[in-house]
Amino acid sequence: IDVQSYFIVKLPLDWRGPLVERMAWLMRVARCLEIPIIATVEDVDRDGPLIDELAELLPADSPPIFNKMVFGLYGQTDTRAAIDACGRDHFVLVGLETDVCVAQSGLGLRAGGYRVSVVDDACASPPPNHDTGMQRIRDAGIAVTSTKGLYYEWVRDLETHHRVQSALNVPCPAGMTL
């Protein structure tokens, strides 16, 4: 959700690189497991495009990057249609900003009948707003996980783990071990 320079530059400098690295790594894992990826940007004309590091990881058969003009992605007709069409009942959210677009998207998806998880260490808002957003997400009954925790939920067994690790051919994000 909305990983644009406009939002990234609001974060403390030492958060930026590791955050993008975790998001990119999760996108690579999703691709290995053929998990659909839906990407949004907020008001692309004002706030700019999805950052290149993530845009280049979108599969060729992904939906287009959605220009989101609402805070919660399920509140916009084209993004709602893409979500409903992908045939999944559980959505995992990463992106910016935790207390606004990530929280509103999670709440909207949940109200729409979907299961939702938010990856705490792959979302951000300028301090102290990330923690406030995560608390709101938890209070709403939305599952909160980590990049590592999500990885193991996705791979589920050792055979898949070894297959994904071979296919990734990139190290884990800094500070994370499997």
N, C-alpha and C positions, 0 to 999 in steps of 0.2 A: 504494500500500500504506500503510494506516494514517496518513493525514494528518489527525491529530487535534490539537487544542490541547494535550492532555496531553503529546504528544511535541514539538510545536513550541516550547513554552515552555522546553524543556531546551536549545535551541540558542542560540548567541550571537545577541543582538538584531539585529545587522546582517546575519545570514544569512536571517532569517525571511521578510521580504517578497520579496526576490529569488528565493528558493527556490519559494515559492508562485506567484510570477509565471511562472517557467519551467514549472512543472507545469501551470498553467492554460493557458498558451500552447500547450503540447503537446496538451492535451485539445482545444483549439479546432482545431488542425491535424488531429488524428485525426478529429474530427467532419467537417471539410471533405472528408477522404479516405475517409470511411465505414469507418474502422478501429474495430472494437469496443473498448469500454472496460469493464473489470471493476474495480470499486472495492471495497476492503475497509476495515474498521475493526477494531481489536483490542478485544475485550471492551467493547462500546459502553456497557454499564451502568456500568462502572467508569471507562472512559477517555474517554467522550463520543463524539459523532457526527463524521462527516467534516466538515471545515470548510466553511462556507457557500460560500466563494469557489470551491471545487471541486465541491461537491454541485450547485450551480446549473448547472454545465456538463455534467452527465451527460445524454446524449440520452434522450428519452422512452422509447425502446425498449431502453434498457440493462437488463441484469439488475439486480435490487435490490442495494443496497450490502450486501455480505456481512459478517456479524458473525463475525470470525475468532477462534477460540478456540485456535488453534495458531500457532506462529511462522512456519512455512512454508505458504503458502496452498494448495499442492497436497496437503497432508496432511489436508485437511478435505473431507468428502464433497460438500457443496454447492458449494464453490468448484471442486473438481476436476471435478465434473459440468459446471459452466458453462464451464470451460476446454476440456474435451473436446468440448463441444457447439458451440463457436463456429467450429469448422472451420479454425482457424489452426494453423500448425506453428511459428510464431515469436512469442514474447512479449517485450514491452519493459516493463521494470520501472522505476517511479519511486516515491519515497515515503520512509517512515521506519520504523525506523531501519536504516541501511545494514548495520551489522554483525550485526543480528539478523534481523528479518523480511524485509528485502530479500534478504540473503544466503541465508537458509533457503528463501525462496520460489524464488530462482534455482536453488539446488541441487536442490530437489524437482522443479521443472519439467524441469530437465536430466535428472534420473534418470527422469522420466516419458517421455523421448524427445523433448522439445521443444527447439528452438533458443531461446536466451535472450540478450537484451541488457539491460544496465543503463545508465541515463543518469546518469553521474557527477555532473553539476552539477544534477540534479533529484532527488537523494537526499541524505540527511544523517543524521548522528548527532552527539551532542556530541563535541567533540575529545577525544582523538585517534581516537575509534572509527570515524569515517567512513573514514579512510585504512586502518585495519586491515580493515574490512569490504570495501573496494574491492580490497585486496590478496588477500584470500581469494577473492573473486569471480573475479579475474583468474587466480589459481592453479588454480581449478577449470575453467578453459577457457571461462568465460562472457565473451562480447564486452562490452567497455566502450566507450561512446560519449559524446558530448556532446549537448546540446539542438540545437545547430546541425548537428552531424553527422547526427543522427537525422532532422532536417527534410529534409536533402538526400537521405538514403537513402529516405525516404518519397515525396518528390515526383518524384525521378528525372529529370525533364526540364524544359525551360524553359516549355513550354506549361502543364504542371501547376503549376509554381512560380507563374506569373502568375495562373492561375485561383485558386489557394489564397490568394495575397496579396490579390486582389480580394475574395474571400469573407471573409477574416479581418477586414479593416477594423479591426485593432488593431495597434499598433506591436510590434516585437520586444521581448522582455524587456530590461530595462536592461542595458547593457554588451554586448549581442549585436547584431551586424550580419549581414545576409545578403548 
